Amino acid sequence: AIVAAQTGSVNYAAAPSVTQTFDVVRASQTALSFAPATPQSFASTQTLFVAAGSGTGTVSFAVLSGPGQIENGADLVAGSGTGDIVARAFKTSDALYESATAVATVICAKAAQFITFPQPSNSAANVGAELEATASSSLAVEYEIVSGPGRVEARSMVVFSSTGLVVVAADQPGDLDYAAAVTVTRTVSVSQ
């Protein structure tokens, strides 16, 4: 409340005091600038931040929907290679400013993977060789004979039927979280 008073003078008597009351409200913050990087690959992390806003309120983040989660207060982790993550930034009010919220969508993307395929040993006809390729995703690797006298048995064994060069391809087609890996080939020389 504010009181206005006039005590008077030699020529004037004192005026009655007048009291006025009013409410002081917090102002709206300037809009939060919240623009996480998109797309975001499966199992990757990005640190979220906001710019703008007003005052000294603290900022927090949350996942409103989709295959993501917040770790360590501001790290967005993509839990899938498909779908959308809807994230929210929230800045609390302080003595001068109301709270503010901003929402953003992050598109999930499949993560890249690669195949490590050690060179199989040269072999003799009618003998098998174990294939030992691995995918960085830990998904199963598939094998195929591209050319030459051989066949794949038991998913990871190549058997050579006669002499010549055998080209073996290792492939990993991906899944919902990982993109297909680049096919890797190895050539084995088969002798008598």
C-alpha positions in Angstrom: 0.0 0.0 0.0 1.1 3.6 -0.7 -0.1 6.5 1.5 -0.2 10.0 0.0 -0.3 12.8 2.6 -0.1 16.6 2.5 0.6 18.2 5.9 -0.7 21.7 4.9 1.0 25.1 5.1 0.5 28.6 6.4 -2.3 29.0 3.9 -3.8 25.5 3.7 -5.0 23.0 6.2 -3.6 19.4 6.0 -5.3 17.2 3.4 -6.7 13.9 4.4 -4.3 11.0 3.7 -5.2 8.7 0.8 -4.1 5.0 0.7 -3.9 3.1 -2.5 -3.2 -0.7 -2.7 -2.2 -2.6 -5.8 -1.0 -6.1 -6.8 2.5 -6.6 -8.2 2.6 -9.6 -10.5 5.5 -11.4 -12.1 6.2 -10.6 -15.8 6.2 -13.2 -18.5 9.6 -14.5 -19.5 10.9 -14.0 -23.0 10.3 -17.2 -25.0 12.7 -20.1 -24.3 14.9 -21.1 -27.2 14.9 -24.9 -27.1 16.1 -26.7 -30.3 17.8 -30.0 -29.7 19.7 -31.6 -32.6 17.7 -33.9 -34.8 17.8 -36.6 -35.9 19.5 -38.5 -33.0 20.9 -42.0 -33.5 19.9 -44.9 -31.3 21.8 -45.2 -28.1 23.5 -41.8 -28.5 23.3 -38.9 -26.0 23.1 -35.2 -26.5 23.2 -32.6 -23.8 20.1 -30.3 -23.9 20.2 -26.6 -23.2 18.0 -23.6 -23.5 18.7 -20.0 -24.4 16.8 -16.8 -23.7 14.1 -16.8 -21.0 14.3 -14.2 -18.3 15.3 -14.1 -14.7 17.2 -16.6 -12.5 14.9 -19.6 -12.5 16.4 -23.1 -12.8 16.0 -25.1 -16.0 14.9 -28.8 -16.1 14.2 -31.2 -18.9 11.7 -34.1 -19.3 10.7 -36.5 -22.0 6.9 -36.2 -22.6 6.7 -39.1 -25.0 8.7 -41.4 -27.3 11.7 -43.7 -26.8 14.0 -41.3 -24.9 15.0 -40.6 -21.4 16.8 -37.8 -19.5 20.0 -38.8 -17.6 22.2 -36.6 -15.4 19.6 -33.8 -15.5 20.2 -32.7 -19.1 21.4 -35.6 -21.3 18.8 -36.9 -23.7 19.4 -40.6 -24.6 17.7 -42.1 -27.7 16.3 -45.5 -26.8 15.3 -46.6 -30.3 16.3 -46.1 -33.9 12.7 -45.3 -34.9 10.1 -42.9 -33.6 10.0 -39.4 -32.2 11.0 -38.1 -28.8 9.0 -35.1 -27.5 11.1 -33.3 -24.9 10.2 -30.4 -22.7 12.4 -27.6 -21.2 11.0 -25.9 -18.1 12.4 -22.8 -16.4 11.0 -22.1 -13.0 9.7 -18.7 -11.9 11.7 -16.3 -9.7 10.7 -13.1 -7.8 10.2 -11.2 -11.1 9.2 -13.7 -13.8 6.7 -16.4 -14.3 7.8 -19.9 -15.3 8.2 -20.8 -19.0 8.0 -24.0 -21.0 9.2 -25.0 -24.5 8.7 -28.3 -26.3 10.7 -29.8 -29.1 10.6 -33.0 -31.2 13.7 -35.1 -31.8 13.5 -37.7 -34.6 15.2 -41.0 -33.8 17.5 -42.5 -36.4 19.1 -45.9 -36.8 22.7 -46.1 -35.6 25.5 -47.0 -37.9 27.2 -50.3 -37.5 30.2 -52.0 -39.1 31.5 -55.5 -39.7 34.9 -56.8 -38.7 35.7 -59.9 -40.8 39.1 -61.5 -40.2 40.6 -63.1 -43.3 39.8 -66.9 -43.3 42.8 -69.1 -43.8 43.4 -70.6 -47.3 42.1 -74.2 -47.3 42.0 -77.4 -49.1 39.0 -78.8 -51.1 36.4 -80.8 -49.0 37.6 -79.0 -45.8 35.6 -76.4 -43.9 36.6 -73.1 -42.3 35.0 -71.3 -39.5 33.9 -67.7 -40.3 34.4 -65.2 -37.5 32.9 -61.9 -38.6 31.3 -59.7 -35.9 29.1 -56.6 -36.1 29.7 -53.6 -33.9 26.0 -53.7 -33.0 26.4 -57.3 -31.6 23.7 -58.4 -34.1 24.3 -61.8 -35.9 26.3 -61.7 -39.1 25.0 -63.6 -42.1 27.3 -65.1 -44.7 26.9 -65.8 -48.4 29.1 -67.3 -51.1 29.5 -64.6 -53.8 31.5 -66.8 -56.1 33.5 -70.0 -56.2 33.2 -73.6 -55.2 31.9 -73.3 -51.6 28.8 -73.3 -49.5 27.8 -71.9 -46.1 26.7 -74.5 -43.5 25.6 -74.1 -39.9 25.4 -70.2 -40.3 29.2 -69.7 -39.9 31.1 -72.5 -41.5 32.2 -72.4 -45.2 32.8 -75.8 -46.9 34.9 -75.9 -50.1 33.8 -78.4 -52.7 36.7 -78.1 -55.1 39.8 -75.9 -55.9 39.6 -72.3 -56.9 38.9 -68.9 -55.3 35.9 -68.6 -53.1 34.5 -65.1 -52.3 32.6 -65.0 -49.0 30.4 -62.0 -48.1 29.6 -61.1 -44.5 26.5 -59.0 -44.1 24.4 -57.6 -41.2 21.0 -56.2 -42.5 20.2 -54.1 -39.4 17.0 -54.0 -37.4 14.8 -51.3 -35.8 17.7 -49.7 -34.1 20.7 -50.3 -36.4 21.1 -49.5 -40.1 22.4 -52.2 -42.4 26.2 -52.6 -42.3 28.3 -52.3 -45.4 28.9 -55.8 -46.7 32.5 -57.1 -46.3 34.0 -59.7 -48.6 37.0 -62.0 -48.2 38.6 -64.3 -50.8 39.9 -67.7 -49.9 42.2 -69.8 -52.1 41.2 -73.4 -52.1 43.9 -75.9 -53.2 44.0 -79.8 -53.5 
